[in-house]
Amino acid sequence: MYKIKECTEEDIQKLPNIFDLIYEHFGLNSVNIYLLLNEINELAFLVEEDNKFLYITEHGYKSFITDEHLNIKYLKDKDLEIYYDSITAFVDKDKNEYSIEFYPLDEPDSEGYTGEVIFNQYHPSTDTLCRLTYQQMYRDDGNNYIYTYHTRKPNFFYIEEENSKNHDTKLGIIHPKVHMYGRTVFDRYSLGYNMLLVNRYGISAFLNQNSRELEYQESLEVFTQAKFISFAGYARDLWPLCRLYQREELEKYLEENNFKTSIPIEMIDYYNKEDNDLKNIRIILEEIPKQENYEKSISLKLKEINNN
């Protein structure tokens, strides 16, 4: 963890290229610079102009913007931009857009999960939206971290081509440019389970109870495509008169179209505010308003240094 120390111009010059970075982000404007030192004497700096900041360490840098209460609203980390608002959103170097949302369910689902994580991906180059949902436990105490383990296998796939044309369907047949695939799990000995076995192995193998072709499991997972929206507002398929999809088929389709099948760990860390640099930055921002720490900073313009 970094702490704010007394800063001098000599300290600033210990970090190579710092003036280039300051000029790139602030030009010749006057800035405040804070010297930071951690427990193993690693050097870092926080450069400030109003609510615009630059966090520089020996390993790299991140720029960010805060509101008047020093809450981070925007952060740039290499090729990834992060936006904090009612949802957490991202933009990558190819201008693809992502967002993460986490909501409680009205009631637990059939497997006991109380929440749902939504991962949106939008590719402007193809005008295609991909929305994946994942099962997650939602806590009423507000401490709702997203756990990576639960974001590896989507529970629902939504793909919309020509997204800008808004093919929203409130009731009736789903637009052909909109593709929804929902997951269903059938327990062993249920009617659906037996129908899946017939679909997979044929009626002869199913009727032959000793057939080695049948692989009995406690449950079977399958995906079906929704075809219409019911009066109650739910997406419905035509089970059992519909094609059955395996998870691998849908994930392969996403990969072929450059969509992610799971939420990247880096994005989850930013959503959870568990990125190491972000945690350091938030601690430092809490210390800046203290008068004794403000007095440790140094105010300067690059023009003044260049004229010396």
C-alpha positions in Angstrom: 0.0 0.0 0.0 1.3 3.4 -1.0 1.6 6.4 1.4 1.9 10.1 0.5 5.4 11.5 1.2 7.0 14.9 0.9 7.7 15.6 -2.8 10.5 17.6 -4.5 11.5 18.2 -8.1 14.5 15.9 -7.5 12.1 13.1 -6.5 10.1 13.6 -9.7 13.1 13.2 -11.9 13.9 9.8 -10.4 11.1 8.2 -12.6 12.1 8.1 -16.3 9.7 9.7 -18.9 7.5 11.2 -16.2 7.6 14.6 -17.8 6.6 13.2 -21.2 3.6 11.5 -19.6 2.6 14.7 -17.8 2.8 16.7 -21.0 0.8 14.0 -22.9 -2.1 14.2 -20.5 -2.0 17.8 -19.1 0.0 19.8 -21.6 1.6 22.9 -20.0 -1.2 23.3 -17.4 -0.3 23.7 -13.8 -0.6 20.3 -11.9 -0.2 19.0 -8.4 2.1 16.1 -7.9 2.1 13.7 -5.0 5.0 11.4 -4.2 3.9 7.9 -3.2 6.0 5.2 -1.5 5.0 1.7 -0.5 6.3 -0.7 2.1 9.1 -2.0 -0.2 10.2 1.5 -1.2 8.7 1.3 -4.7 8.2 4.8 -6.1 4.9 6.1 -7.6 3.3 9.5 -8.4 -0.2 10.9 -8.6 -0.5 13.9 -10.8 -3.7 16.0 -10.5 -5.4 18.8 -12.4 -8.8 19.5 -11.0 -10.6 16.1 -11.2 -8.3 14.7 -13.8 -5.5 12.4 -12.6 -2.5 10.4 -13.7 -1.2 7.5 -11.6 2.3 6.6 -12.5 4.3 3.6 -11.1 7.6 1.9 -12.1 5.5 -0.6 -14.0 3.2 1.7 -16.0 0.5 4.3 -15.6 -3.3 4.8 -15.6 -5.3 7.9 -16.2 -8.6 8.6 -14.6 -11.3 11.2 -13.9 -13.3 11.7 -10.7 -16.4 13.6 -9.7 -16.3 16.4 -7.1 -16.3 13.8 -4.3 -13.3 12.0 -5.7 -15.3 9.0 -6.9 -13.7 7.5 -10.0 -16.0 7.8 -13.0 -13.6 7.0 -15.8 -10.3 5.1 -15.9 -8.0 4.2 -18.8 -5.7 1.2 -18.5 -3.6 0.6 -21.6 -6.1 -0.4 -24.3 -9.1 -0.7 -22.0 -11.4 2.2 -21.0 -13.6 1.7 -17.9 -16.7 3.8 -17.1 -18.3 3.7 -13.7 -22.0 4.7 -13.5 -25.2 2.8 -12.7 -23.5 0.0 -14.6 -19.8 -0.7 -15.2 -18.9 -0.3 -18.9 -15.8 -0.9 -21.0 -14.5 0.1 -24.4 -11.5 -1.8 -25.9 -8.9 -0.7 -28.5 -11.1 -1.8 -31.4 -14.0 0.4 -30.0 -16.0 -2.7 -29.0 -18.3 -1.9 -26.1 -19.0 -4.1 -23.0 -20.9 -3.7 -19.8 -21.6 -5.7 -16.7 -24.8 -5.7 -14.6 -25.8 -7.7 -11.6 -29.4 -7.9 -10.5 -31.5 -9.9 -8.0 -34.2 -12.2 -9.3 -37.8 -11.8 -8.1 -37.5 -15.3 -6.8 -34.8 -18.0 -6.8 -34.5 -20.0 -10.1 -35.0 -23.7 -10.3 -31.4 -24.3 -9.1 -31.7 -22.0 -6.2 -29.7 -19.0 -7.6 -31.0 -15.6 -6.4 -29.2 -13.3 -8.9 -28.2 -12.8 -12.5 -25.1 -11.3 -14.0 -25.6 -9.8 -17.5 -22.6 -9.4 -19.8 -23.3 -7.2 -22.8 -21.0 -7.0 -25.8 -21.5 -4.7 -28.8 -19.5 -4.6 -32.0 -20.1 -1.3 -33.9 -18.3 -2.7 -37.0 -21.0 -5.3 -37.5 -23.8 -3.6 -35.5 -24.2 -6.8 -33.5 -25.2 -7.1 -29.8 -24.4 -10.2 -27.8 -25.9 -10.6 -24.3 -24.9 -13.4 -22.0 -26.4 -14.1 -18.6 -24.9 -16.1 -15.7 -26.3 -17.6 -12.5 -25.0 -16.0 -9.3 -26.1 -15.6 -5.7 -27.3 -12.1 -4.9 -26.8 -10.8 -1.3 -29.1 -8.3 0.3 -26.3 -6.7 2.2 -25.0 -5.0 -0.9 -21.7 -6.9 -0.9 -22.3 -8.4 -4.3 -19.0 -9.4 -5.8 -19.0 -11.3 -9.0 -17.1 -14.6 -8.7 -15.2 -15.8 -11.7 -16.2 -19.4 -11.3 -19.8 -18.5 -12.0 -19.1 -16.5 -15.2 -17.6 -19.3 -17.2 -20.8 -20.9 -18.5 -23.6 -18.7 -19.8 -27.1 -19.6 -18.8 -28.7 -17.6 -21.7 -27.5 -16.4 -25.1 -28.9 -13.4 -26.8 -27.6 -12.3 -30.2 -29.1 -9.4 -32.2 -27.9 -8.5 -35.7 -28.5 -4.9 -36.9 -28.9 -3.9 -33.3 -29.3 -0.2 -34.2 -32.6 -0.9 -36.0 -34.1 -2.0 -32.6 -35.9 -5.3 -33.2 -37.6 -5.3 -29.8 -40.5 -7.7 -29.6 -43.0 -7.2 -26.8 -45.4 -9.9 -27.9 -45.5 -12.5 -30.7 -43.0 -13.9 -33.1 -39.3 -13.0 -32.4 -37.6 -11.0 -35.2 -35.4 -13.2 -37.4 -32.4 -11.0 -36.6 -32.8 -11.8 -32.9 -31.5 -15.1 -31.6 -32.3 -16.3 -28.0 -31.1 -19.6 -26.6 -32.1 -20.7 -23.1 -30.7 -23.4 -21.0 -32.9 -26.2 -19.6 -31.8 -29.0 -17.2 -33.7 -32.2 -17.0 -33.3 -34.5 -14.0 -32.9 -38.2 -14.5 -36.2 -40.1 -14.8 -38.1 -37.0 -15.8 -40.1 -37.1 -19.1 -37.8 -34.5 -20.6 -34.7 -36.5 -19.7 -36.1 -39.6 -21.5 -37.1 -37.5 -24.5 -33.5 -36.2 -24.7 -32.2 -39.8 -24.7 -34.5 -40.7 -27.5 -33.5 -37.6 -29.4 -29.8 -38.4 -28.9 -29.6 -42.2 -29.3 -32.8 -43.2 -31.0 -35.8 -45.1 -29.9 -34.3 -48.6 -30.3 -31.3 -47.8 -28.0 -33.6 -46.2 -25.5 -36.0 -49.2 -25.3 -33.0 -51.5 -24.9 -32.4 -50.8 -21.2 -29.0 -52.5 -21.4 -27.8 -50.5 -24.3 -24.2 -49.4 -23.9 -24.9 -46.3 -26.0 -26.9 -44.7 -23.3 -24.9 -42.6 -20.8 -27.0 -42.1 -17.8 -26.3 -39.0 -15.8 -28.0 -37.3 -12.9 -29.2 -34.6 -15.2 -28.9 -33.5 -18.8 -28.4 -29.9 -20.1 -29.7 -28.6 -23.4 -30.3 -25.3 -25.1 -33.3 -24.4 -27.2 -34.0 -21.3 -29.3 -36.9 -19.1 -28.3 -39.4 -18.4 -31.1 -42.0 -16.1 -29.6 -42.9 -13.9 -26.7 -45.9 -15.0 -24.6 -48.6 -12.7 -23.2 -46.8 -12.8 -19.9 -43.7 -11.4 -21.5 -41.6 -14.6 -21.5 -39.5 -16.0 -24.3 -40.9 -19.4 -25.3 -39.5 -22.2 -27.5 -41.4 -25.0 -29.3 -40.2 -27.9 -27.1 -40.3 -30.8 -27.9 -40.7 -29.9 -31.6 -37.5 -27.9 -31.9 -33.8 -28.3 -32.5 -31.7 -28.9 -29.5 -28.3 -27.2 -29.1 -25.3 -28.1 -27.1 -23.4 -25.4 -25.2 -20.3 -26.0 -27.3 -22.2 -25.2 -30.5 -23.3 -21.8 -29.2 -19.9 -21.0 -27.8 -18.2 -21.9 -31.0 -20.6 -19.5 -32.9 -19.6 -16.7 -30.5 -15.9 -17.3 -30.9 -16.2 -17.4 -34.7 -17.8 -13.9 -34.5 -15.2 -12.6 -32.1 -17.4 -12.5 -29.0 -16.3 -13.6 -25.6 -18.0 -16.6 -24.0 -17.0 -15.7 -20.4 -16.4 -12.3 -18.7 -12.6 -11.5 -18.8 -11.0 -11.6 -15.3 -9.7 -8.1 -15.9 -13.2 -6.8 -16.3 -14.5 -8.6 -13.3 -11.6 -7.2 -11.2 -12.6 -3.7 -12.3 -16.3 -4.4 -11.6 -15.5 -5.7 -8.1 -12.9 -2.8 -7.7 -10.3 -5.5 -6.9 -7.7 -4.5 -9.4 -4.5 -3.8 -7.4 -3.8 -0.4 -8.9 -7.4 0.6 -8.5 -7.4 -0.3 -4.9 -4.2 1.8 -4.3 -5.7 4.7 -6.1 -8.9 4.6 -4.1 -6.9 4.6 -0.8 -4.8 7.5 -2.0 -7.9 9.5 -3.0 -9.2 9.2 0.5 -5.9 10.7 1.9 -5.6 13.7 -0.6 -8.2 15.9 1.1 -6.3 15.9 4.4 -4.4 19.2 4.7 -1.1 17.6 5.8 -1.1 15.4 2.7 -2.0 18.3 0.4 1.0 20.3 1.7 3.3 17.4 0.8 2.5 17.8 -2.9 4.4 20.1 -5.3 2.7 22.4 -7.9 4.5 23.1 -11.2 4.2 23.6 -14.9 6.4 21.9 -17.4 7.1 25.2 -19.0 8.7 26.4 -15.8 11.0 23.4 -15.7 11.9 23.8 -19.4 12.9 27.4 -18.9 15.3 26.5 -16.1 
